[in-house]
Amino acid sequence: MTAASSPDPAAEPSAAAEQSVASHTSGGAPSNANSRSNGRPGRRGGNGAHAVATLAGDRTAVGLAAATDAAVPLPMPVPHGGMASGGRFNIRTFESLRLPAFRWFLFSSLGSFGAMNMQMLVRGYLVFTLTGSYAALGTIALVGSLPGLIMTMPGGLIADRFRRKRVVQAGQLGSAALALLIGLLLLAGELKYWHLLVCAAGQAMIFSLMMPSRQSMLPEVVGMQRYMNAAALNTGGMTVAQMSAPAFAGFMLGVVGAGWVYMMMTACYIFSVLMLFKVDDQPVRAIEASDAAGPGMHQMRRRGPSSFRDIGAGLAYVVRDPMMRLLLGATLMITLFSMPYQMLLPGFVLDVLKGGPGLLGTLQSVSAIGALAGAMMVASIPNRHRGKLFLGGAVVIGVSLIAFSFAQALWITALTMVVIAFGSTVRQALSQVLVQTYVADAYRGRAMSVYMMEMHIISFGTFFVGILASVAGPRVALGSMAVALLLMVGLLSAFSRLRHVD
């Protein structure tokens, strides 16, 4: 069905139901539609469904077909990527953009992540200008990570119980309030280092409570058939924001000052809230085996208030399920060694490259080229060998970071940042796609909360890399981090089955 998706998403459930009935009423013969959809023979059905269809009509046949399917487990649904009928490669890079709800969701993501990444650069710039210390950069990252680690699992449970769109909107309003507070302190000339520490902790808490809901919304908005394509486009948008928004912030720092840049962040958060009003966050109802491992998300949301028992159940699921344990463990470890360079970049530019906000913004801007290329590649590829591509993205990051840390010429530094952005986008997009593909729907929010811990793991990595940079210099610190990343990828490739995951 992925090869012939209806332009109208509302029509997909009925089409899926018709294919399900057809596969059963054929007495076990492979259904052509189903074969085109999955690139494999149709499943065996039962003649009983055909008899009931004759007596009671199509609606009863659909119900009995679903009951018959319960005895024959469905294969894990594979989100649509670039695979056309019969397994042929087919580039459908922008397919998800046909859905209006996804377009509004993407606009909201761009506003939110644009503000967050502007804040990351400007806050780092302010910390370094106030203290002149790499250790201070690492400390503010660590302070921001601790509340986040504590609140991440409650955030996942909130995502499984409450209406996710409202949770995200509330979090964005909280972020807007914090950005407004820092902006006013800057304009009044009263900003102190401890103000940034407190707001970093508050921002991390809001982020941890909100992000599992945002990540879990996407399958509801587009359905699992389009999920790989939509996730790649969304990650591409996030990564472009991650690269281009700091470039804009660096330019505006030299034009209007940090106070007004924080006001722009406030406006971006409010824009994100407004865009989500256009998104219907009710799930796309396709015939999929989404609740095979437990009760569905809506049943869970009706149970009542959150509890430590349900949080524990989510953690137990992640630890017990071999695929979740592999995917989330690999993501957390690779992130620990791959991403801290972003938070140290302001100090690297000011101290090593002897540049200012303009150079910082320029380097971030050229990185967007690599980020966009990585996103478009993931949006277009087939649903095969994704584990190898995930590991390959991490290798690209590690090799490029070594070149970046010891580059002497500015053009080499810019080129390596483009390649780093490409590898980062491929890794981030595929890690999210793989987790969302293999997770049981009843645990989606809590699994995504564990996935989102990578943002706080970055902060721990930044703290230690910042200390090392203060002692041995930023080049040695970043180079050591890159070598550790390559060693980690080598271990994962040699001793895990991640490279065989599709």
VOFI-344223 format. One record per atom (N, C-alpha, C): residue in one letter; x negated, y negated, z negated. Coordinates in steps of 0.02 Angstrom, whole numbers, plus 50000, padded with zeros to 5 digits. Layout:
// VOFI-344223
AXYZ ...
// end
This chain:
// VOFI-344223
M499595006050000 M500005000050000 M499574993750000 T498944994349979 T498534988449980 T498384986050049 A498424990450098 A498274988350165 A498854984950198 A499434985350170 A500024982250199 A500434978850146 S500114974850106 S500464971550052 S500964966650079 S501534966250047 S502044961550068 S501854954550049 P501974949550092 P501824942650073 P502224940550013 D502794943550002 D503214941849945 D503074946649889 P502744944449833 P502574949149780 P503184952149748 A503764948749752 A504354951549721 A504604957749756 A504394958549819 A504624964349857 A504204970449844 E503624969749810 E503174975349802 E503474981049760 P503824979749705 P504084985349666 P504554989749706 S505014986749744 S505474990849782 S505114994849835 A504614991849867 A504224995449917 A503865001349885 A503585000249825 A503245005649791 A503735011249773 A504345009349753 A504845014249735 A505035018449796 E505115015049854 E505285018749915 E504745023649933 Q504105021649925 Q503565026349940 Q503575032149892 S503725030849828 S503745036249779 S504285041249797 V504885038849816 V505425043349836 V505235047149898 A504925043749947 A504745047050009 A504255052749997 S503785051749951 S503285056949939 S503595063049906 H504155062149870 H504475067749836 H504985071249880 T505345067349920 T505855070449961 T505575074050021 S504925073250033 S504615076650090 S504425083750075 G504585086250014 G504445093049996 G503705094549991 G503315089549974 G502595090449962 G502165088450021 A502455086550077 A502045084350133 A501745077650117 P501145076350139 P500835069850124 P501225064250155 S501315059050116 S501645053050140 S501155048750178 N501335046550239 N500885042450278 N500745035850244 A501265032950216 A501165026550182 A500695027250124 N500785032650086 N500355033550029 N499645035150049 S499575038850105 S498895040250128 S498555033950151 R498905029550184 R498595023250205 R498415019050145 S498815019450093 S498705015250034 S498065017149999 N497965023449986 N497425025449942 N496835028649978 G496915029950044 G496375033150080 G496295040450061 R496835043650032 R496805050650012 R497485053650024 P497555060350025 P498195063450039 P498705061549987 G499345061650008 G499885060149961 G499935065649909 R500225063949850 R500305068749796 R500885073449809 R500845079449780 R501385084149789 R501985081949747 G502555082349778 G503155080549743 G503565086649727 G504205085749709 G504645091249693 G505265090749734 N505555096449753 N506165096449792 N506765094149751 G506705094349684 G507265092249642 G507445084949653 A506935080849664 A507085073749674 A507495072749737 H507365076749789 H507745076149851 H508475078049840 A508575083449801 A509265085549789 A509655080249751 V509345077349701 V509695072249662 V509825066149705 A509335064549750 A509435058749794 A510045059849838 T510145065849861 T510715067349904 T511365066349867 L511385068349801 L512005068149763 L512135061449731 A511615058049709 A511725052249667 A511435045849694 G511115045949752 G510875039749781 G510155038249764 D509925032949796 D509215031349791 D508995029549721 R509415026049683 R509205023749617 R509045029549571 T509485034649572 T509345040549532 T508715044049556 A508615044149622 A508015047349649 A507385044049624 V507405037349620 V506825033849594 V506675035849523 G507205036249481 G507105038149412 G506835045149405 L507115049949443 L506885056749438 L506185057549468 A506045053749521 A505365053949549 A504855051849498 A505015046549460 A504555044449407 A504475049849355 A505045053249337 A505005058649289 A504585064449315 T504675066049379 T504275071449409 T503545069649408 D503385063149421 D502685060949421 D502365061749353 A502765061649300 A502475062149233 A502105068749224 A502335073949260 A501995080349255 A501365080649297 V501295076149345 V500705075849388 V500365069149377 P499855068749334 P499555062349316 P499325058549377 L499485052149378 L499255047849431 L498515046449424 P498155045549478 P497465043349472 P497445036249446 M496875034449416 M496805027649392 M496895022749449 P497355017849441 P497455013049495 P496825009049508 V496645008549571 V496045004749589 V496264998149619 P496074992449592 P496284985949618 P496054985049689 H496424980849725 H496264979749795 H495644975549802 G495204977449844 G494614973549859 G494604972149932 G494134975049969 G494084973850040 G494214980150080 M494574985150052 M494674991450086 M495314991250127 A495264992550191 A495834992750234 A496084999850239 S496585001050282 S496865007650289 S496345012550313 G496395018750285 G495945024050305 G495235023050279 G495125018550231 G494465017550202 G494025012950242 R494275009850295 R493865005350335 R493744998850297 F493174995750310 F493014989350278 F493414983750309 N493694979650268 N494114974250293 N494054968350246 I493804962750270 I493714956850229 I494374953150221 R494634953150161 R495244949450145 R495084945050085 T494604940650093 T494294937250037 T494794932949999 F495254929650033 F495694924850000 F496414927349994 E496504933849994 E497174936649993 E497584934249933 S497294934049873 S497664932249813 S497904925049814 L497584920749854 L497794913749857 L498474912849890 R498734918149921 R499414917749948 R499944917349893 L499764919349832 L500234919149776 L500214912249744 P500764908549743 P500754901949711 P500554902149638 A500784907249601 A500614907649530 A499864908249520 F499524911949564 F498794912549557 F498454905949573 R498714902249621 R498394895849636 R498444891149576 W499014890849543 W499074886649483 W498614889149428 F498584895749420 F498144898649369 F497414896849383 L497214897049447 L496534895349465 L496384887949452 F496864883549468 F496774876449453 F496674875449378 S497084878949338 S497024878349265 S496334880749242 S496104886249270 S495444888849251 S494884883949269 L494944880849327 L494434876049348 L494404870149300 G494994867649280 G495004862049232 G494694863949166 S494894869849140 S494644871949075 S493894873349075 F493674877449123 F492964879249123 F492524873549147 G492804869049187 G492424863049204 G492264859049142 A492774857949100 A492664854249038 A492174857848991 M492254864448985 M491814868148940 M491084867748962 N490964868049027 N490274867949051 N489984860949052 M490404855849062 M490174849049051 M489954848148979 Q490354850848933 Q490194850248862 Q489544853848845 M489434859648875 M488824863448861 M488204859348878 L488214856048936 L487644852048956 L487574845748914 V488114842048906 V488074835648871 V487914836648798 R488204841748767 R488054843148697 R487324845048689 G487054849248734 G486344850948731 G485904844848740 Y486104840448786 Y485724834248797 Y485724829848735 L486314829248703 L486364825148643 L485954828048586 V485984834648577 V485604837848524 V484854836748534 F484614837548595 F483894836848607 F483674829648600 T484084824848621 T483894817848614 T483934815648541 L484384818548502 L484434816848431 L483884819948389 T483664825948407 T483194829748365 T482524831148399 G482514831548465 G481904833448501 G481664840448486 S482124844948467 S481934851648444 S482294857048484 Y481914862048509 Y482224867948539 Y482574872048485 A482304872048425 A482624875748371 A483314872948355 A483394866348361 A484054863348350 A484544865648404 L484304866348466 L484744869048518 L484964876148501 G484484880248478 G484664887048459 G485124887248399 T485024882648352 T485434882648291 T486154880948307 I486274875948349 I486964874148365 I487304879748404 A486914883348444 A487204889148478 A487394894548429 L486974895748379 L487114900848328 L487714898848286 V487744892548265 V488304890248224 V488964890948263 G488924889748328 G489524890548369 G489734897748378 S489264902448371 S489424909448384 S489734913048324 L489554911148264 L489784914848205 L490544914748197 P490874908848198 P491614908948194 P491924912648253 G491604912248310 G491874915648368 G491874923248360 L491334925948332 L491304933148321 L491834935448272 I491964931348222 I492464933148171 I493164933148200 M493314928348244 M493994927348269 M494134930848335 T493644934148364 T493754937048430 T494274942648428 M494224947348381 M494704952848378 M495404950448360 P495494945848312 P496174943048303 P496434939748367 G495994936648406 G496214933748469 G496464939048517 G496144944848518 G496384950348560 G497054952948538 L497154953448472 L497804955748447 L498354950648463 I498194944248458 I498674939048478 I498864939948551 A498374941448593 A498514942448665 A498974948348676 D498934953448634 D499364959348642 D500064958348612 R500164953048572 R500794952248537 R501204946248560 F500884940948580 F501244934748593 F501194932748666 R501604928048685 R501614925748754 R500954922348769 R500594925248816 R499894923248826 R499824916148852 K500284913948894 K500234907248921 K500264902048866 R500704902948818 R500774898148763 R500144898148719 V499854903948708 V499234904248670 V498684900248704 V498614901148770 V498104897548808 V498224890048805 Q498844887948814 Q498994880848813 Q498844877748745 A499004881348691 A498854878748624 A498094878048615 G497714883048638 G496994882548632 G496694876848672 Q496964875548731 Q496714870048772 Q496854863348739 L497424862748707 L497574856448672 L497094855448613 G496924860948577 G496434860348523 G495754858248549 S495544860948605 S494904859048635 S494914851748656 A495474849448683 A495534842448702 A495464837848642 A495754839848585 A495704835748525 A494974835248501 L494604840748503 L493904840548482 L493474836248528 A493594836848593 A493224832748641 A493374825348631 L494004823748618 L494204816848606 L493854814148544 L493804818248491 L493484816048429 L492744814348441 I492374818648475 I491664817348489 I491594811148533 G492034810448583 G492004804648626 G492094798148588 L492574798048543 L492684792048503 L492094790548458 L491784795648428 L491194794648386 L490614791848427 L490534794248488 L490004791648532 L490124784448550 L490734782848569 L490894775948589 L490814771148530 A490934773648469 A490864769448410 A490144769248385 G489694773348415 G488994773448393 G488884776848327 E489324781348307 E489294784548242 E489124792048245 L488964794648303 L488864801848309 L488224804148273 K488294809548235 K487734812648201 K487674819948223 Y487104822848209 Y486984829848229 Y487484834548196 W487664833148133 W488124837648098 W488824837348128 H489004831648159 H489644831348194 H489664836548251 L489114837048287 L489084841848342 L489104848948316 L488784850248258 L488804856948229 L489524858948211 V489884854448178 V490564856048157 V491014857248217 C490964852948267 C491394853748326 C491204859848366 A490564861748366 A490364867948400 A490694873948367 A490714873948300 A491044879448265 A491794879548280 G492114873648279 G492824873348294 G492984875548365 Q492564873448412 Q492664875348482 Q492604882948491 A492124885948456 A492024893148461 A492634896948434 M492924894448380 M493504897648351 M494094897348399 I494214891548428 I494754890748476 I494644895248537 F494034895248561 F493864899348620 F494014906748607 S493814909048547 S493904916148532 S494634918148525 L495054913748499 L495764915248492 L496124914748559 M495884910648605 M496234909248667 M496014913648725 M495364915048731 M495114918048793 M495364925048806 P495464929448756 P495764935948773 P496444935248807 S496834930348787 S497484929248818 S497404926848890 R496934922348902 R496824920048971 R496584925749016 Q496114929648992 Q495854935149032 Q496394940449045 S496824941648996 S497344946749004 S497924944249046 M497984937749057 M498524935049098 M498444936949172 L497834937349195 L497724938049268 L498054944149298 P498004950149268 P498374955849297 P499124954749298 E499394950949250 E500104949449250 E500294944749307 V499844940349324 V499984935349375 V499964938349445 V499484942749459 V499384945249527 V499554952649536 G499594956449482 G499674963749488 G499004967149499 M498974973549482 M498344977149486 M498104978249558 Q498574978249606 Q498364979249676 Q497894973749700 R498044967649680 R497634961949702 R497114959949650 Y497064963849596 Y496684961349539 Y495944960249555 M495624965049589 M494904964149602 M494774957949643 N495194956849694 N495124950849735 N495234944549693 A495774944549653 A495934938649613 A495404937449560 A495154942749528 A494644941949477 A494004939049506 A493824941349566 A493224938649598 A493304931249615 L493894929449642 L494014922449657 L494024918249593 N494334920849540 N494364917249478 N493664916449448 T493274921849449 T492594921449423 T492174916749466 G492294916949532 G491944912249575 G492114905049558 G492754903749546 G492944897049525 G492634895049459 M492624899749411 M492314898449347 M491564897049355 T491234900949397 T490514900149405 T490354893749443 V490754892049492 V490654885649527 V490744879949477 A491254880549434 A491334875449381 A490744875449335 Q490474881349320 Q489904881949276 Q489284878549305 M489254878249371 M488674875149403 M488794867849423 S489394866449450 S489514859849477 S489744854849423 A490124857149374 A490354852549321 A489774849649282 P489274853649261 P488694850549229 P488324845749274 A488304847149339 A487984842449385 A488334835749384 F488994835949386 F489384829749382 F489274826349315 A489264830349261 A489154827449195 A488464824249189 G487954827649218 G487284824749215 G487244818149253 F487594817749310 F487604811549347 F487964806049308 M488544807849279 M488934802849242 M488604800649177 L488174804949149 L487804802949089 L487394796649103 G487084796449161 G486674790649178 G487074784649201 V487714785649217 V488124780149243 V488554776949189 V488934781049152 V489404778349103 V489244780349032 G488784785049021 G488614787048953 G489004793048929 A488754796148875 A489034802348851 A489744801548824 G489904795748795 G490574794748767 G491114795548819 W491024792348876 W491534792748929 W491544799548963 V490974803048962 V490974809848989 V491414814348945 Y491384813348880 Y491824817148835 Y492554815448847 M492704809348864 M493384807548881 M493614811148944 M493164811948992 M493324815749052 M493464823049035 M493084825848988 M493224832648966 M493924833248937 T494114828348897 T494784828348868 T495314828548923 A495214824448975 A495694824349030 A495714831149066 C495144834449073 C495124840949106 C495514846149067 Y495444846149001 Y495824850848960 Y496574849748966 I496784843448966 I497494841948973 I497744844049042 F497354842849093 F497524845149161 F497634852749162 S497204856449127 S497274863649124 S497924865749092 V498124862349039 V498764863849006 V499344862749054 L499334857249089 L499884855549134 L499944860549191 M499384862849218 M499404867549274 M499734874149253 L499634876249191 L499914882649169 L500674882549164 F500974876649160 F501714876449159 F502004879149223 K501614879149277 K501864881649341 K501774889249349 V501444892449301 V501284899549307 V501804903649269 D502094908549303 D502534913449271 D502104919049245 D502064919649179 D501604924549150 D501934931349137 Q502534932449164 Q502834939049159 Q502474943749206 P502384950149187 P501984954649229 P502314956149295 V501904957049346 V502134959549411 V502314966849402 R502944968749417 R503174975449402 R503064980149461 A502474983049464 A502324988149514 A502344994949482 I502445000249523 I502445007049497 I501725009249489 E501475008849428 E500775010449413 E500755014249348 A500235018049337 A500145021749275 A499775017349225 S500105011949202 S499765007049161 S499795008649087 D500275012749065 D500355013948994 D500205021248976 A499765024449014 A499645031549003 A499345033048935 A498975028148907 A498625029448844 A498995027048783 G499585024248789 G499935021948730 G500525017648748 P500865014548698 P501445010448711 P501255004248750 G501725001748789 G501604996048832 G501534989648794 M501304984448831 M501154978048798 M501784974848770 H502344975548805 H502944972248781 H503224975748719 Q503164982348717 Q503364985948658 Q502944983848599 M502284982948611 M501844980948558 M502014973948533 R502194969448578 R502334962548558 R502954962248514 R503384967348517 R503994967048478 R503904970048408 R503314972748393 R503244976348331 R503264971848270 G503004965748276 G503004961448218 G502334958148209 P502184955648149 P501574951848138 P500954956248146 S500394952848156 S499764956348168 S499534959648104 S499094964548109 S498844968248051 S498144970548065 F497774971648010 F497104974348016 F497114981348046 R497644984948035 R497694991748062 R497694991648138 D498054986848168 D498074986548240 D497404984048269 I497074979548233 I496414977548255 I495934983448253 G495984987348199 G495564993348194 G495724998348248 A496364998948267 A496555003448321 A496245001348387 G496214994748399 G495904992348460 G495154993848461 L494814992748405 L494104994248402 L493975001748409 A494415005848378 A494345013048383 A494435015348456 Y494895012248491 Y494995014048561 Y494375012448602 V494085006548591 V493485004648629 V492905009448615 V492835011448552 V492285015848533 V492415023048557 R493045025148554 R493225032048571 R493235033348646 D493455028348684 D493515029448756 D492825028948789 P492605034248823 P491915034148850 P491805028548901 M492295027248943 M492195022148994 M492165015148963 M492615013648915 M492595007148882 M491945006248844 R491735011448811 R491105011048773 R490515009548819 L490505012748876 L489965011648924 L489985004648954 L490575002548979 L490624996149013 L490514990348966 L490834990348908 L490774984748862 L490074984548831 G489794990348815 G489124990448788 G488614987748837 A488664989848900 A488194987448951 A488274979948961 T488894977548963 T489014970348973 T488714966248917 L488814968348855 L488564964548798 L487794964448798 M487484970048812 M486754970248809 M486434966248866 I486714966848926 I486434963048982 I486534955548972 T487104953648945 T487234946648933 T486744943748882 L486574947748832 L486114945448780 L485454942948809 F485224946148863 F484574944448891 F484614940448956 S485214939148981 S485254935849047 S485484928649045 M485884926748996 M486214920248999 M485944914748955 P485544916048903 P485324910548860 P484944904948895 Y484674906248953 Y484284900948988 Y484724894849001 Q485374895749010 Q485814890149027 Q485824885048970 M485834887448908 M485874882948851 M485204879548838 L484654882648861 L483994879548852 L483804875148911 L484194875048963 L484024871349024 L483934863849011 P484364860548971 P484234853348960 P483544851948932 G483334855848882 G482664854848855 G482124856548904 F482224861648946 F481734863548996 F481634857949047 V482174854849069 V482124849449118 V481794843349088 L481984841549027 L481704835548995 L480974836548976 D480794842448951 D480134843548922 D479634846148974 V479834851049014 V479364854249061 V479354850649128 L479944849449156 L479984846349222 L479934838749219 K479964835849159 K479914828649148 K480454824849187 G481044827749191 G481604824549225 G482104821849175 G482654819149202 G483174816349161 G483854819349179 P484394815849161 P485064818449176 P485184819549250 G484884815249293 G484984815949364 G484704822549391 L484084824149371 L483784830449393 L484154836449365 L484364835849303 L484744841249272 L485384842649311 G485734837249329 G486344838049368 G486214840849438 T485664838649469 T485504841149536 T485364848649536 L484974850949488 L484834858149484 L485464862249474 Q485914859749432 Q486544863349422 Q486954863249485 S486924857849522 S487334857249582 S487124862249636 V486464862849647 V486244867449699 V486384874749680 S486434876049615 S486594882749593 S487284884949616 A487724880149626 A488404881849647 A488414885549714 I487904884549755 I487864888049820 I487814895649808 G487364897549763 G487294904649748 G487914907449714 A488214903549669 A488814905849635 A489384907249684 L489474902649731 L490014903549780 L489874909549824 A489254910549844 A489084916249886 A489214922849850 G489044923149786 G489164929149747 G489904930649739 A490304925449728 A491024926449720 A491344928849784 M491144925949840 M491434928149904 M491234935349921 M490634937249902 M490424944149916 M490854949049876 V490944947749811 V491344952349770 V492064952549792 A492334946749814 A493024946549837 A493134950549901 S492604951949938 S492664955050004 S492464962350006 I492114964849956 I491834971549960 I492364976849945 P492254983049969 P492704988549951 P492634990449878 N493094994649855 N493094996849785 N492645002949776 R492025002449796 R491555007949790 R490885005349766 H490525009649728 H489845008249705 H489815001749664 R490345000349627 R490344994149589 R489864994349530 G489755000249502 G489265000749448 G488564999049472 K488375001549530 K487714999949558 K487654992449573 L488184989449600 L488164982249614 L488114978249550 F488454980449497 F488404977049432 F487684977149407 L487364982949409 L486664983349388 L486214979449434 G486364979549499 G485964975649547 G485994968249533 G486574965749514 G486634958649497 G486184956849438 A486144961349388 A485714960049330 A484974960149350 V484784964549396 V484094964649420 V483914958149455 V484374955649496 V484264949349531 V484144943749480 I484544943649427 I484464938449375 I483774938949344 G483564945149324 G482934946049290 G482334943849332 V482314946149394 V481744944249438 V481734936749450 S482314933849461 S482344926549475 S482154922549413 L482334924949354 L482154921349293 L481394921249283 I481064926749300 I480324926749296 I480034921449342 A480284921249404 A480044916149451 A480204909149426 F480804908249398 F481004901649373 F480554899349316 S480404903849270 S480034901749210 S479324899649225 F479034902149280 F478334900449295 F478264896349359 A478814893949387 A478784889849448 A478474883149432 Q478044880749478 Q477724874249470 Q478044868949513 A478274870949572 A478584866149619 A479334865649605 L479594859649613 L480294858549599 L480744862349647 W480534862949710 W480964866349759 W481004873849743 I480464876749715 I480494883749695 I480974884549635 T480954879849589 T481414880049532 T482134879849556 A482284875349604 A482964874849630 A483174881249666 L482724884149706 L482884890249743 L483014896049695 T482614896749644 T482724902249597 T483374901349559 M483584895249546 M484234894149513 M484814896149557 V484744895249623 V485254897549669 V485324905149666 V484754908649665 V484764915949663 V485024918449596 I484834915049541 I485094916949475 I485854916249474 A486104910849502 A486834909849503 A487184915249544 F486884917349599 F487164922849639 F487214929249597 G486654931249566 G486664937249526 G487134936849466 S487164930949435 S487614930149377 S488344930849396 T488534928149453 T489224928649475 T489414935849492 V488974939349527 V489104946349543 V489184950449479 R488734949549432 R488764953349369 R489394951749330 Q489544945249322 Q490124943349282 Q490774945749313 A490844944849378 A491464946849412 A491564954349407 L491054958249421 L491134965549421 L491224968249351 S490904965349301 S491004967749233 S491734966849211 Q492024961049227 Q492724959849210 Q493184964449249 V493054965349313 V493484969649355 V493464976849329 L492884979349313 L492824986249291 L493174987349224 V493104982649178 V493444983349113 V494194983249123 Q494454978449161 Q495174977949171 Q495444983849211 T495044986949253 T495264992649293 T495374998849250 Y494925000049203 Y494925006349167 Y495255005849098 V495434999949074 V495724999349007 V496465001449008 A496695004548953 A497405006048945 A497774999548930 D498354998748960 D498714992348957 D498884990348885 A499034995248843 A499224993748774 A498654990448735 Y498044991548757 Y497454988848722 Y497104983448762 R497424980848813 R497094976248859 R496824970048822 G497244966848782 G497034960748748 G496454961848701 R496494967348662 R495954968648614 R495314970848649 A495374974548704 A494774976248742 A494454970048772 M494864965448797 M494584959248824 M494284954848770 S494524955448709 S494214951648655 S493514954148641 V493414960748646 V492734963448640 V492314961048699 Y492614961048758 Y492254958648817 Y492044951348808 M492474947248779 M492314940148770 M491784938948717 M491614944048678 M491074943248631 M490414941548666 E490374942948731 E489754941348766 E489594933948763 M490104929648759 M489964922548754 M489614920848688 H489794924548635 H489464923348571 H488804926948567 I488744932548602 I488094935848606 I487584931248640 I487814927348690 I487374922448721 I487084917748669 S487514915648622 S487294910948571 S486754914048526 F486844920448508 F486324923748468 F485674924148507 G485724925948571 G485124926148612 G484794919348618 T485204914148625 T484934907348630 T484564905348567 F484824907248510 F484504905548446 F483784908348444 F483714914748459 F483054917848454 F482594915448510 V482864914548570 V482454911948625 V482244904748610 G482694900848578 G482514894048559 G481954893848508 I481964898348460 I481424898748411 I480764900648446 L480804905448492 L480204907548529 L479934901848572 A480394897948602 A480184892348644 A479834887048602 S480054885948540 S479734881148496 S479024883248477 V478914889848473 V478264892448452 V477794893348511 A478034896548564 A477604898548620 A477714894448683 G478224890248685 G478374886448744 G478954889448783 P479324885148820 P479924887648854 P479774892448911 R479204891748945 R479054896349000 R478954903448974 V478584904148921 V478464910848892 V479114913748866 A479534909548834 A480164912048806 A480624914648861 L480704910748914 L481154912848968 L480874918949005 G480214919049016 G479914924849049 G479994931249009 S479904930648943 S479994936548900 S480704939048901 M481184934448901 M481884936348905 M482034940048970 A481734937749025 A481854940949090 A481554948049091 V480964948949063 V480664955649060 V481094960349018 A481344957848962 A481784962048920 A482424963948957 L482684959348998 L483284960949038 L483144966549087 L482574966149122 L482414971349171 L482304978149137 L482004978149079 L481924984449042 L482604987349022 M483074983049001 M483734985348982 M484104988349042 V484054985049100 V484384987649160 V484074994349180 G483414995049173 G483095001349188 G483345006949144 L483425005549079 L483695010649034 L484405012649052 L484815007749068 L485515009149086 L485545013249151 S485115011749197 S485115015349261 S484885022549252 A484405023549207 A484105030249199 A484515034749154 F484825032049102 F485115036249050 F485865035449041 S486205032049087 S486935031549083 S487235033049151 R487895034249153 R488225035649216 R488525029249247 L488285023449223 L488565017249248 L488455016449323 R487885018749348 R487745017849419 R488215021949463 H488575026849434 H489035030949472 H489755028449468 V489875023149431 V490565020649421 V490795016949483 D491385018649506 D491695014949562 D492205009949536 
// end
